[in-house]
Amino acid sequence: MNIEERIQAAMERLFDEVISPSTPPTLRAAMGHALFPGGARIRPQLYMAVAMVSGEDFPALTDAGAVALELMHCASLVHDDMPAFDNANMRRGKTTVHTEFSEPIALLTGDALIVMAYQVLLSQSTKKPLSHDHALRALEMMNLLSQGVGVPHGIVAGQAWECESKVDLWKYQRAKTGALFTASTCMGAVAAGANPAPWMELGESLGDAYQIADDIRDVIGHVELIGKPVGQDAELGRPSAAQVLGLEGANTEFKRLIDQAAKSVPDCSGRDILRAMIFKESERLVPQREYKNYLAMSKKQAARSEHAL
Amino acid sequence: MNIEERIQAAMERLFDEVISPSTPPTLRAAMGHALFPGGARIRPQLYMAVAMVSGEDFPALTDAGAVALELMHCASLVHDDMPAFDNANMRRGKTTVHTEFSEPIALLTGDALIVMAYQVLLSQSTKKPLSHDHALRALEMMNLLSQGVGVPHGIVAGQAWECESKVDLWKYQRAKTGALFTASTCMGAVAAGANPAPWMELGESLGDAYQIADDIRDVIGHVELIGKPVGQDAELGRPSAAQVLGLEGANTEFKRLIDQAAKSVPDCSGRDILRAMIFKESERLVPQREYKNYLAMSKKQAARSEHAL
């Protein structure tokens, strides 16, 4: 079973374990809609890879951590898509939760998924007997997860920066995307009983890279490729690295961050595999051929407009 | 320091501890608006009373549990007041969060408060050294809290029953209100290292009583008394005990539940004090003089209408 399959199996198993048949049926359906089929499941994959190279020895808790991260990510997407924020009808090529069900149900779905993230971790750590070491790991994993989501620096804080008139772009992006990436790498280490500190830089660099990739794709992408509307940053007047650095500057910065992420991987037996994963993921995030085509096309267009004047 | 003062002090201390100056200012203000000044703080009071009579010995964790319960309660109020649900402009005699700030901020405030409930418990339980017993208590408290809020039987599930066409009134009310009361009494016992099972009935009975009291006040109350609009259940077509049982039937059931709650208090040194607290609270919930005045007035009105025909 590879990492993707392991995550998928854990998602399905823990979903069924927490959601009993007595959950209100519409809420249950909406939660399933938000979780399955998933997107790239990039956070739990990153987390799982770190846990594995760190020598994980408590697979049930490792699985729970992966699911908890994905639940938090999906919760933020459900709320972010609502009319109060992006008012998006499509996500991952299908209808968003509030479009498919209703606004009240979308609101509750996000809330229920946040709580469920803790429930899956607690379901493994309140089973007896539990060693003191494992209890402390579970507590520390929940602590890291909360930091990645809540105030002052988590994704909720990141979204709240969108409501401020004065925003520091890097602080905003670090919170909105980076925080959960940092939680992913650090939680992976803790799940395996390892020290999380050496894994922080990997999470930070990948989080920054991912956010810039999102900004780049928002400019060059098309709906079919990314499964949601493009051009939203400009339309919503939202801070974007592609606007600040220009498209070419953003792509250069993206590649620099990927290199930095690869270099940051601490010395461990799976170091080369992890680095290869990072470079493969970077190509998925910003396909360089697609980027170059867009660039050539927009330069040609600019030249034509100049000629016409 | 009495219970109310202890809770207030803990709320302020842990709020400042979790919310650093780097939290986005509007979100920070909105979270403060949702929490201070509070309502009756009935859940943390109930929890604290149980913890104290059960012989609490880890005051920092006891305090954190009280704050966590109140944060979850306030989070549910913020989301429940939003246009997608009640569309309420007033709460506790002041503007609701989405009215005072904005819908996006209200959405994020609820999310941040839910995560913060775990953060305050984790802030006490990731401080080293932590005994194994205390680690297990913290995990069990978070487990009980999650059950009171999440799926399948917590307050989020209760709100989701409002979106179903077929609803079992008792199941709905048990989830919407009772679940967090049961979490309160059980968490109180666990905070003190005691067995939560004997405290479950107290939480259930009080939760049921509180919900019926809410339905009764929705009929007899006036805005000044309860700080939010009245007649909402009928207006929103929401299931209500006062509709099903009639006003007099609901009041009889309310008094029966209060008696049941008082009787359920397990044998302990503070039993009489706890019982006295319950009866005092019941009078605050449904002032019997107010109830009788309303009843006499509506009977007089009914007689007049009959006479006029």
Boltz contact constraints between the chains, C-beta under 6 A:
constraints:
  - contact:
      token1: [A, 19]
      token2: [B, 151]
      max_distance: 6.0
  - contact:
      token1: [A, 20]
      token2: [B, 152]
      max_distance: 6.0
  - contact:
      token1: [A, 22]
      token2: [B, 152]
      max_distance: 6.0
  - contact:
      token1: [A, 23]
      token2: [B, 151]
      max_distance: 6.0
  - contact:
      token1: [A, 23]
      token2: [B, 152]
      max_distance: 6.0
  - contact:
      token1: [A, 24]
      token2: [B, 157]
      max_distance: 6.0
  - contact:
      token1: [A, 24]
      token2: [B, 160]
      max_distance: 6.0
  - contact:
      token1: [A, 24]
      token2: [B, 161]
      max_distance: 6.0
  - contact:
      token1: [A, 24]
      token2: [B, 164]
      max_distance: 6.0
  - contact:
      token1: [A, 26]
      token2: [B, 163]
      max_distance: 6.0
  - contact:
      token1: [A, 27]
      token2: [B, 160]
      max_distance: 6.0
  - contact:
      token1: [A, 79]
      token2: [B, 107]
      max_distance: 6.0
  - contact:
      token1: [A, 84]
      token2: [B, 103]
      max_distance: 6.0
  - contact:
      token1: [A, 84]
      token2: [B, 104]
      max_distance: 6.0
  - contact:
      token1: [A, 84]
      token2: [B, 107]
      max_distance: 6.0
  - contact:
      token1: [A, 85]
      token2: [B, 104]
      max_distance: 6.0
  - contact:
      token1: [A, 103]
      token2: [B, 84]
      max_distance: 6.0
  - contact:
      token1: [A, 104]
      token2: [B, 84]
      max_distance: 6.0
  - contact:
      token1: [A, 104]
      token2: [B, 85]
      max_distance: 6.0
  - contact:
      token1: [A, 104]
      token2: [B, 163]
      max_distance: 6.0
  - contact:
      token1: [A, 105]
      token2: [B, 163]
      max_distance: 6.0
  - contact:
      token1: [A, 107]
      token2: [B, 79]
      max_distance: 6.0
  - contact:
      token1: [A, 107]
      token2: [B, 84]
      max_distance: 6.0
  - contact:
      token1: [A, 108]
      token2: [B, 156]
      max_distance: 6.0
  - contact:
      token1: [A, 108]
      token2: [B, 159]
      max_distance: 6.0
  - contact:
      token1: [A, 108]
      token2: [B, 160]
      max_distance: 6.0
  - contact:
      token1: [A, 111]
      token2: [B, 156]
      max_distance: 6.0
  - contact:
      token1: [A, 112]
      token2: [B, 150]
      max_distance: 6.0
  - contact:
      token1: [A, 112]
      token2: [B, 151]
      max_distance: 6.0
  - contact:
      token1: [A, 112]
      token2: [B, 156]
      max_distance: 6.0
  - contact:
      token1: [A, 114]
      token2: [B, 114]
      max_distance: 6.0
  - contact:
      token1: [A, 115]
      token2: [B, 146]
      max_distance: 6.0
  - contact:
      token1: [A, 115]
      token2: [B, 149]
      max_distance: 6.0
  - contact:
      token1: [A, 115]
      token2: [B, 150]
      max_distance: 6.0
  - contact:
      token1: [A, 116]
      token2: [B, 150]
      max_distance: 6.0
  - contact:
      token1: [A, 118]
      token2: [B, 118]
      max_distance: 6.0
  - contact:
      token1: [A, 118]
      token2: [B, 146]
      max_distance: 6.0
  - contact:
      token1: [A, 119]
      token2: [B, 146]
      max_distance: 6.0
  - contact:
      token1: [A, 119]
      token2: [B, 150]
      max_distance: 6.0
  - contact:
      token1: [A, 122]
      token2: [B, 142]
      max_distance: 6.0
  - contact:
      token1: [A, 122]
      token2: [B, 143]
      max_distance: 6.0
  - contact:
      token1: [A, 125]
      token2: [B, 139]
      max_distance: 6.0
  - contact:
      token1: [A, 126]
      token2: [B, 139]
      max_distance: 6.0
  - contact:
      token1: [A, 126]
      token2: [B, 143]
      max_distance: 6.0
  - contact:
      token1: [A, 132]
      token2: [B, 132]
      max_distance: 6.0
  - contact:
      token1: [A, 135]
      token2: [B, 135]
      max_distance: 6.0
  - contact:
      token1: [A, 139]
      token2: [B, 125]
      max_distance: 6.0
  - contact:
      token1: [A, 139]
      token2: [B, 126]
      max_distance: 6.0
  - contact:
      token1: [A, 142]
      token2: [B, 122]
      max_distance: 6.0
  - contact:
      token1: [A, 143]
      token2: [B, 122]
      max_distance: 6.0
  - contact:
      token1: [A, 143]
      token2: [B, 126]
      max_distance: 6.0
  - contact:
      token1: [A, 146]
      token2: [B, 115]
      max_distance: 6.0
  - contact:
      token1: [A, 146]
      token2: [B, 118]
      max_distance: 6.0
  - contact:
      token1: [A, 146]
      token2: [B, 119]
      max_distance: 6.0
  - contact:
      token1: [A, 149]
      token2: [B, 115]
      max_distance: 6.0
  - contact:
      token1: [A, 150]
      token2: [B, 112]
      max_distance: 6.0
  - contact:
      token1: [A, 150]
      token2: [B, 115]
      max_distance: 6.0
  - contact:
      token1: [A, 150]
      token2: [B, 116]
      max_distance: 6.0
  - contact:
      token1: [A, 150]
      token2: [B, 119]
      max_distance: 6.0
  - contact:
      token1: [A, 151]
      token2: [B, 19]
      max_distance: 6.0
  - contact:
      token1: [A, 151]
      token2: [B, 23]
      max_distance: 6.0
  - contact:
      token1: [A, 151]
      token2: [B, 112]
      max_distance: 6.0
  - contact:
      token1: [A, 152]
      token2: [B, 20]
      max_distance: 6.0
  - contact:
      token1: [A, 152]
      token2: [B, 22]
      max_distance: 6.0
  - contact:
      token1: [A, 152]
      token2: [B, 23]
      max_distance: 6.0
  - contact:
      token1: [A, 156]
      token2: [B, 108]
      max_distance: 6.0
  - contact:
      token1: [A, 156]
      token2: [B, 111]
      max_distance: 6.0
  - contact:
      token1: [A, 156]
      token2: [B, 112]
      max_distance: 6.0
  - contact:
      token1: [A, 157]
      token2: [B, 24]
      max_distance: 6.0
  - contact:
      token1: [A, 159]
      token2: [B, 108]
      max_distance: 6.0
  - contact:
      token1: [A, 160]
      token2: [B, 24]
      max_distance: 6.0
  - contact:
      token1: [A, 160]
      token2: [B, 27]
      max_distance: 6.0
  - contact:
      token1: [A, 160]
      token2: [B, 108]
      max_distance: 6.0
  - contact:
      token1: [A, 161]
      token2: [B, 24]
      max_distance: 6.0
  - contact:
      token1: [A, 163]
      token2: [B, 26]
      max_distance: 6.0
  - contact:
      token1: [A, 163]
      token2: [B, 104]
      max_distance: 6.0
  - contact:
      token1: [A, 163]
      token2: [B, 105]
      max_distance: 6.0
  - contact:
      token1: [A, 164]
      token2: [B, 24]
      max_distance: 6.0
